[in-house]
Amino acid sequence: MNGEPEIVKNFLLKTLRLQSWEKKVDQFTLGSGVMPASFKVLHDPVKNYETIIADFGECAIGRVAPIDSGFWWIILLRAYTKSTGDTSLAELPECQRGIRLILTLCLSEGFDTFPTLLCADGCCMIDRRMGVYGYPIEIQALFFMALRCALNLLKNDDEGKECADRISKRLHALSYHMRSYFWLDIKQLNDIYRYKTEEYSHTAVNKFNVMPDSLPDWVFDFMPTRGGYFIGNVSPAKMDFRWFCLGNCIAILSSLATPEQASAIMDLIELRWDELVGEMPLKICYPAMESHEWRIVTGCDPKNTGWSYHNGGSWPVLLWLLTAACIKSGRPQLARRATELAEVRLLKDHWPEYYDGKHGRYIGKQARKNQTWSIAGYLVAKMMLEDPSHLGMISLEEDKQMKPQMKRSASWMC
């Protein structure tokens, strides 16, 4: 966006080279496609030499390998290509191999009955125990977007064609699954509320055997008459009804959300502004877990207490994703409103990592100051509002071939 593509190109190539490192946690070797969660640069003042040290999860809290970093690498490579018009970087043999290695990890055959990716807790931006194990919306939306970006980047040679065929098949199954089973609006909520349980065979209505009594009380008041969102997780006998900001914004930008669903997500944000935005954009998830639920799900995590950090905290970095989703959905006024809200405090508060409280009123109890991504999130939001054409770097238009009928399958309807 700032006319400095060489910095981005260098970052993409440096991180790609880290992918080829041997990745071991104790005595176990990770898949060759795993990208690092982070890296640090060590400077030797005597030799005047710098060394990059990567972390593939062996140093992370909980020792969880990152799933999202590989997807973001593909998304960034596509953004670079789209912005500069330079296809030579993506066509380098090492970049083509890097894409295929990342996707091989995700598209390998196993025991899965769903097209979604099975994940451990702590494998993404929420990198601590928060009950997102299973099929979290953040990973599924990024997976969908990375698959679509990869289709644009893979060369039309034998290896590229084979990978592209597998991607296309997965995209069709994934888009149907997500749009059908992760989507929640007032009608679907009412249907789940009336579910019968213990159904067998392909005629089952309640396919995942979700217990209606497991519906949380808060979701009935939270769900407006007009609006909807992709819920946090769907797996056997489990539906996580929490709102997760990143997953829903990426769903809009990748066109995983249909235009009607994107509009409904925007309606929800507008109608539940106090809950999802409050006094500082933007809730990473809603609502927070407290008391007994917090003890059981987080393991009494002192950093993720109610309405703090990942557990209902407010993260300014998410402002750019909201802005991009708003512009794509034709609601730039919502993004302006959120940006103006953030401007009141971010500078004088020295750009904290996150804010605490139901309305994001307080600087986070362990929030670091002068956070690069808090600053960058704000700058990107401002630049996109000033020049919406920047959106093309991070937005994918709807693929008409994946557009489903706007009704659920007969076996899912009540």
PyMOL commands that set and color helices and strands:
alter all, ss='L'
color gray80, all
select helices_A, chain A and resi 5-19+68-84+93-107+137-153+158-182+186-193+212-214+217-222+245-253+259-271+273-276+291-298+316-328+332-343+372-386+388-393+400-402
alter helices_A, ss='H'
color red, helices_A
select strands_A, chain A and resi 24-25+28-29+38-44+49-55+183-185+228-230+233-235+238-240+243-244+285-286+355-356+362-363
alter strands_A, ss='S'
color yellow, strands_A
deselect
rebuild
show_as cartoon
